[in-house]
Amino acid sequence: MNLKKALLAATMLALPLTAQAQPISGLYVGAGAGLNGLQPSDLQLSGADYAQLMDGAKIGKAEFDLGFAAVMSVGWGFGNGFRAEVEGSYRENNVNSVNGFGFLPGEPRGSGPARSYGIMANALYDFDLGAAMPLVPYVGLGIGYIWHAYDVRIVDRTPPIGSTWQNTINDNQGRFAYQAIAGVALPVDDIVPGLAITAEYRFLGTAGHELSNRERDHGQTLHRGKAEVENVNHSLMIGLRYAFNAAAPSPAPVAAPAAAPAPARTFLVFFDFDRADLTDRARAIIAEAAQNAQRTGSARIEVAGHADRSGTPQYNQRLSERRAQAVAAELERRGVARSAMTIQAFGESRPLVPTADGVREPQNRRVEIVLR
């Protein structure tokens, strides 16, 4: 797998995890791990023992397999999107191939790891994209000091018969380092307040390194000198970040209970036997009902006519209808809109006082006015 394919695969794995967080205020810690791509490095041999070699003959190039990277950090958020942190990091890649070194009779072969480790100080900024976006992207820059170490052996792939030539670079050297960071955070406050999942890309480079180098053949040292190497890294990492001062998410606001509807109020208007005209007492009750309806703003006014069980059901149905219409007309005259009324007639089917058939009962000869 080459570097481009590996970085693309890691990016696709990271996409579902990229996300937003609230601005961090106070202390936080973080950690991450993932893939590291170490760019091919020139290997230039130098020193008095190599003075007899032509410039082109003492230059080779090392290429590396995809490797591993890990970071741990502690930082402080200022509550406005800015953060400052200190991180420790480690990266390791194995040599995949070596070419060049024109002075060799055959083709060189390389093996062994190249490592980088050290400390960086970073300044970062979180972008607030608003409550509608659950992701918070961030960028950062860092400077620090990184040690670059080789434990690499280069041998001649097709040496002459009896040749046991090899070149060993086994040394480390610290240098000024710089890095750029681009990432996203997905808060999971509903699981753990202050916790976020992070996915990020890091570019890390250092000033050139000069590592001790020794050339041997048949166990005898032929030359000692320096190997000038480069250190440029591309890392894709997934991690976790925890902010200590994060408040627990506020519970969802509870809607205030709806006000209980005002209880319905009922007015009873009574009628004489076999009559549908209004008495003075009936008009007074209707006037009181109209005043209440207008004062309380009743949304619905029910007018229901009834009759006693004296007479046939058909006759009593028509009589209850006339009584309901008489009351509705009086309500309308008192200022109640007809459109606000529901007018019904039930005949003798809903007596206030149950009686036998044919019995006259004054309380059943009525119209009920219900304000809702």
Number of C-alpha atoms within 10 A of each C-alpha: 8 10 18 10 10 16 20 12 12 17 18 11 13 17 12 10 17 22 21 26 29 24 20 23 18 15 18 21 18 20 20 20 21 19 22 27 25 28 18 20 17 19 21 19 26 20 12 10 15 17 11 8 14 11 14 12 15 20 19 17 15 21 18 24 20 22 20 20 23 21 19 18 19 17 19 17 21 13 13 14 18 19 23 18 19 18 19 17 18 18 23 23 23 21 24 16 16 22 17 17 22 17 12 16 13 14 15 23 18 23 18 17 19 21 21 23 19 18 20 21 18 21 17 19 19 24 19 18 14 12 10 7 11 17 22 24 21 21 18 18 18 21 19 18 17 26 19 25 21 24 16 18 20 21 22 19 15 13 15 11 6 8 12 14 21 21 21 21 20 18 16 18 15 18 17 14 21 20 20 18 18 17 20 26 27 23 25 16 16 11 11 13 17 22 23 24 22 27 27 24 21 19 18 20 21 22 15 17 19 20 19 19 22 19 20 16 15 11 10 10 13 15 16 19 18 22 23 18 20 20 23 18 20 19 24 27 23 24 19 18 21 20 22 15 14 19 10 12 12 7 6 6 6 6 6 6 6 6 6 6 7 10 8 11 14 15 15 16 23 23 21 13 13 16 14 22 13 18 13 9 12 18 16 13 16 22 17 13 23 21 15 14 22 13 9 11 11 16 11 15 25 18 23 24 31 31 36 31 22 18 15 12 17 10 14 24 18 17 23 27 21 18 26 26 19 16 25 25 13 17 24 15 13 17 13 19 13 14 9 14 19 14 17 17 23 20 25 26 15 14 18 16 10 14 14 10 13 11 12 17 18 15 18 22 29 24 31 18 27 20 23 17
